[in-house]
Amino acid sequence: MAGFRTPVISLMPDLTPSPLRSQANGIINLMGGLGGILITLVGAFLYNVSITLPFIVSGVLMVLAVLMLIFFVKEPRQLGEAGEAREEEGAFDALKGVRRISPAARKSLLLLMLSIFFWFVGYNAIETFFTSYGVNVLHIAENQASLLFSISFIAFVLFSIPSGYIAARIGRKRTITIGLGVFAGLLLMGFFVPNMIVIGIALALGGVAWSLVNINSLPMVIDTSDSDANIGTFTGLYYLASQLAAIVGPILNGYLIEHFRNYNLVLLMPVIFFILAAFSMQGVTRGEAKVHA
């Protein structure tokens, strides 16, 4: 998956002009979310039929997806040679492209990557430990906690496309900052009032706020680049920041929860990291949609 994810996602900006990339990324996340929901529902049925059947169906779907990509998705011809150079460079050294941009742009990119790292560390606290939070703080069953958290995911999927249009209207940086602030405020409310109704509302509205952040972050990284020939490299940098957070986040948050012996920190830790992300975002000066003549 690590081998094909970055090149596949890089096709989006190859095929989409800069002003429409937030909306296009919203569509990608919508389809991914719907696919996740569908396979969760169908997978349980397939598993009851045969333990191996979900794996067989997944393999067949993957082959069909690759065939559709080969025969129906056509890259713009002018990107051919540049695309080959970009893929080779990204495969050997994703950080090489950073050296070719100006110091001011480089500073903006590093601050943006730091912001991405911060907000994914924060979100991973909820994503990883919410079931334990539900059991230990809300005193509900594990399956009820999982169902409660799914409210946030559903809200995120439903609002993925509108969040792209909001960013096109008011700007990506402002949209992301608003999303971080709203989500932090909702989680802080849940931290002080830990009951199911309040948490349910916080998660539902938090899913909307998270879509404002997540949908527009990849387009911001891509449009930090001075040239479309670097799209693959910059996409790789985005996944570098997010996957590093996926490694650090659960370890750090788990340590703090265990150290203080307080599962209510599951809602407080994201607030801290979202505030850090919003603060570092204020130094980001690039990444808005480019207007092509």
C-alpha positions as CSV (number, residue, x, y, z in Angstrom):
1,M,0.0,0.0,0.0
2,A,2.9,2.3,0.7
3,G,4.1,1.8,-2.8
4,F,0.9,2.8,-4.6
5,R,-0.9,5.2,-2.3
6,T,1.2,8.4,-3.0
7,P,1.2,7.9,-6.8
8,V,-2.5,7.3,-6.9
9,I,-3.3,10.3,-4.8
10,S,-0.9,12.3,-6.9
11,L,-3.2,11.7,-9.9
12,M,-5.8,14.0,-8.3
13,P,-3.8,17.2,-8.7
14,D,-2.5,16.0,-12.1
15,L,-6.0,15.9,-13.4
16,T,-7.5,18.8,-11.4
17,P,-6.6,22.5,-11.7
18,S,-5.4,24.2,-8.4
19,P,-8.7,26.1,-7.7
20,L,-10.7,22.8,-7.7
21,R,-8.3,20.6,-5.7
22,S,-10.0,21.0,-2.4
23,Q,-13.4,20.0,-3.9
24,A,-11.7,17.1,-5.7
25,N,-10.0,15.9,-2.5
26,G,-13.5,16.1,-0.9
27,I,-14.8,13.7,-3.5
28,I,-11.9,11.3,-2.9
29,N,-12.6,11.2,0.8
30,L,-16.4,10.8,0.2
31,M,-15.8,7.8,-2.0
32,G,-13.2,6.3,0.4
33,G,-15.6,6.8,3.3
34,L,-18.5,5.2,1.4
35,G,-16.3,2.3,0.4
36,G,-15.2,1.9,4.0
37,I,-18.8,1.9,5.2
38,L,-19.9,-0.5,2.5
39,I,-17.1,-3.0,3.0
40,T,-17.7,-2.9,6.8
41,L,-21.4,-3.9,6.3
42,V,-20.8,-6.4,3.5
43,G,-17.6,-7.8,5.0
44,A,-19.5,-9.0,8.1
45,F,-22.0,-10.9,5.9
46,L,-19.2,-12.4,3.8
47,Y,-17.3,-13.5,6.9
48,N,-20.4,-15.4,8.1
49,V,-20.4,-17.2,4.8
50,S,-16.7,-18.0,4.8
51,I,-13.7,-16.7,6.7
52,T,-11.6,-16.4,3.5
53,L,-14.4,-14.8,1.4
54,P,-13.7,-11.2,2.5
55,F,-10.1,-11.5,1.4
56,I,-11.1,-13.0,-2.0
57,V,-13.6,-10.2,-2.6
58,S,-11.1,-7.5,-1.6
59,G,-8.5,-9.0,-4.0
60,V,-11.0,-9.0,-6.9
61,L,-12.1,-5.4,-6.1
62,M,-8.4,-4.4,-6.1
63,V,-7.7,-5.9,-9.5
64,L,-10.8,-4.3,-10.9
65,A,-9.7,-0.9,-9.5
66,V,-6.3,-1.3,-11.1
67,L,-7.9,-2.2,-14.5
68,M,-10.2,0.9,-14.3
69,L,-7.2,3.0,-13.5
70,I,-5.2,1.7,-16.4
71,F,-7.9,1.9,-19.1
72,F,-10.0,4.9,-18.0
73,V,-7.8,7.3,-16.2
74,K,-5.6,9.3,-18.6
75,E,-2.9,11.6,-17.4
76,P,-2.4,14.9,-19.4
77,R,0.1,14.3,-22.1
78,Q,2.3,17.3,-21.2
79,L,2.9,15.7,-17.8
80,G,4.5,12.6,-19.3
81,E,8.2,13.4,-19.0
82,A,7.9,15.5,-15.9
83,G,5.8,12.8,-14.3
84,E,8.4,10.2,-14.9
85,A,11.1,12.4,-13.4
86,R,8.8,13.2,-10.5
87,E,8.1,9.5,-9.7
88,E,11.8,8.6,-9.8
89,E,12.7,11.4,-7.5
90,G,9.9,10.7,-5.1
91,A,10.9,7.0,-4.9
92,F,14.5,7.8,-3.9
93,D,14.2,10.9,-1.9
94,A,10.9,12.6,-1.1
95,L,12.7,15.5,0.7
96,K,14.8,16.4,-2.4
97,G,12.1,18.6,-3.8
98,V,12.2,20.9,-0.7
99,R,15.7,22.1,-1.7
100,R,14.5,23.6,-4.9
101,I,12.0,26.1,-3.5
102,S,12.8,29.5,-2.0
103,P,13.6,29.9,1.7
104,A,10.3,31.6,2.4
105,A,8.4,28.9,0.7
106,R,10.4,26.2,2.5
107,K,9.6,27.8,5.8
108,S,5.9,27.8,5.0
109,L,6.0,24.1,3.9
110,L,7.8,23.0,7.1
111,L,5.3,24.9,9.3
112,L,2.4,23.3,7.3
113,M,3.9,19.9,7.8
114,L,4.4,20.6,11.5
115,S,0.7,21.6,11.7
116,I,-0.3,18.4,9.9
117,F,1.8,16.4,12.4
118,F,0.2,18.2,15.4
119,W,-3.4,17.7,14.3
120,F,-3.0,14.1,13.4
121,V,-1.3,13.4,16.7
122,G,-4.3,15.0,18.4
123,Y,-6.9,13.1,16.3
124,N,-5.1,9.8,16.8
125,A,-5.7,10.2,20.5
126,I,-9.5,10.0,19.9
127,E,-9.3,7.5,17.2
128,T,-7.1,5.1,19.1
129,F,-8.5,5.4,22.6
130,F,-12.1,6.4,22.3
131,T,-13.4,2.9,23.0
132,S,-11.4,2.8,26.2
133,Y,-12.7,6.3,27.0
134,G,-16.3,5.1,26.5
135,V,-15.8,2.1,28.8
136,N,-13.9,3.9,31.6
137,V,-15.5,7.4,31.5
138,L,-18.9,7.0,30.0
139,H,-19.4,3.5,31.4
140,I,-20.8,2.1,28.2
141,A,-20.1,-1.2,26.4
142,E,-17.2,-1.4,23.9
143,N,-19.6,-1.8,20.9
144,Q,-21.7,1.2,22.1
145,A,-18.5,3.3,22.2
146,S,-17.5,2.2,18.7
147,L,-21.0,3.1,17.5
148,L,-20.9,6.5,19.2
149,F,-17.5,7.3,17.6
150,S,-18.9,6.3,14.2
151,I,-21.1,9.5,14.4
152,S,-18.0,11.5,13.8
153,F,-16.9,9.5,10.8
154,I,-20.3,9.7,9.2
155,A,-20.4,13.5,9.7
156,F,-16.9,13.7,8.2
157,V,-17.9,11.8,5.1
158,L,-21.1,13.7,4.6
159,F,-19.4,17.1,4.9
160,S,-16.3,16.2,2.9
161,I,-17.5,17.9,-0.3
162,P,-19.0,21.0,1.3
163,S,-15.8,21.6,3.1
164,G,-13.9,21.9,-0.2
165,Y,-16.4,24.5,-1.4
166,I,-16.1,26.4,1.8
167,A,-12.3,26.6,1.4
168,A,-12.7,27.8,-2.2
169,R,-14.9,30.6,-0.8
170,I,-12.9,31.8,2.2
171,G,-9.5,30.2,1.7
172,R,-7.9,27.0,2.8
173,K,-5.8,28.4,5.7
174,R,-8.8,30.1,7.2
175,T,-11.0,27.1,6.8
176,I,-8.5,24.8,8.5
177,T,-8.0,27.2,11.3
178,I,-11.7,27.5,11.9
179,G,-12.0,23.7,11.9
180,L,-9.3,23.3,14.4
181,G,-10.8,25.9,16.7
182,V,-14.3,24.5,16.5
183,F,-13.1,20.9,17.1
184,A,-11.0,22.0,20.0
185,G,-13.9,23.9,21.6
186,L,-16.2,20.9,21.2
187,L,-13.8,18.5,22.8
188,L,-13.1,20.9,25.6
189,M,-16.9,20.9,26.2
190,G,-16.9,17.2,26.3
191,F,-14.0,17.1,28.7
192,F,-15.8,19.1,31.3
193,V,-19.3,17.6,30.7
194,P,-18.6,13.8,30.0
195,N,-22.0,12.4,29.2
196,M,-23.3,10.6,26.1
197,I,-25.5,13.3,24.8
198,V,-22.8,16.0,25.0
199,I,-20.2,13.6,23.6
200,G,-22.5,12.6,20.8
201,I,-23.1,16.3,19.8
202,A,-19.4,17.0,20.1
203,L,-18.4,14.1,17.9
204,A,-21.1,14.9,15.2
205,L,-20.1,18.5,14.9
206,G,-16.4,17.5,15.4
207,G,-16.7,15.3,12.3
208,V,-17.8,18.4,10.4
209,A,-15.0,20.4,11.8
210,W,-12.4,17.7,11.1
211,S,-13.5,17.6,7.4
212,L,-12.7,21.4,7.2
213,V,-9.2,20.5,8.3
214,N,-8.4,17.2,6.7
215,I,-10.0,17.8,3.2
216,N,-8.0,21.0,2.6
217,S,-4.6,19.9,4.0
218,L,-3.4,17.9,1.1
219,P,-4.3,20.5,-1.5
220,M,-2.4,23.1,0.6
221,V,0.8,21.0,0.6
222,I,0.5,20.4,-3.1
223,D,0.0,24.0,-4.0
224,T,3.0,25.0,-1.9
225,S,5.0,23.6,-4.8
226,D,6.3,26.0,-7.4
227,S,5.9,23.4,-10.2
228,D,3.4,20.6,-10.9
229,A,6.4,18.4,-11.7
230,N,6.9,18.2,-7.9
231,I,3.4,17.0,-7.0
232,G,4.4,13.4,-6.3
233,T,7.2,14.6,-4.0
234,F,5.0,17.0,-2.1
235,T,2.2,14.4,-1.7
236,G,4.9,12.1,-0.2
237,L,5.8,14.8,2.3
238,Y,2.2,15.1,3.3
239,Y,2.0,11.3,4.0
240,L,5.4,11.5,5.8
241,A,4.0,14.0,8.3
242,S,0.6,12.2,8.7
243,Q,2.1,8.7,9.1
244,L,4.8,9.9,11.5
245,A,1.9,11.3,13.6
246,A,0.2,7.9,13.4
247,I,3.3,6.3,14.9
248,V,4.0,8.9,17.6
249,G,0.4,9.8,18.5
250,P,-0.8,6.5,20.0
251,I,2.5,6.0,21.9
252,L,2.6,9.6,23.3
253,N,-1.1,9.7,24.2
254,G,-1.1,6.2,25.6
255,Y,1.8,7.1,27.9
256,L,0.1,10.3,29.2
257,I,-3.1,8.5,29.8
258,E,-1.3,5.7,31.7
259,H,0.9,8.1,33.6
260,F,-2.0,10.3,34.9
261,R,-4.4,7.3,35.1
262,N,-7.2,9.4,33.5
263,Y,-9.0,8.4,30.4
264,N,-10.7,11.8,30.2
265,L,-7.4,13.0,28.8
266,V,-8.5,11.3,25.5
267,L,-10.5,14.5,24.9
268,L,-8.0,17.0,26.4
269,M,-4.9,15.9,24.5
270,P,-6.4,16.7,21.0
271,V,-7.3,20.1,22.3
272,I,-3.7,20.9,23.1
273,F,-2.4,19.5,19.8
274,F,-5.1,21.3,17.8
275,I,-4.2,24.6,19.4
276,L,-0.5,23.9,18.6
277,A,-1.5,23.1,15.0
278,A,-3.6,26.3,14.7
279,F,-0.7,28.4,16.1
280,S,1.8,27.0,13.6
281,M,-0.7,27.4,10.7
282,Q,-0.5,31.2,11.2
283,G,3.1,31.1,9.8
284,V,2.0,29.3,6.6
285,T,2.1,31.8,3.7
286,R,1.6,29.5,0.8
287,G,-0.8,26.7,-0.3
288,E,-3.9,28.6,-1.3
289,A,-5.5,27.8,-4.7
290,K,-3.5,29.2,-7.6
291,V,-5.2,31.3,-10.2
292,H,-4.2,30.2,-13.7
293,A,-4.4,32.7,-16.5
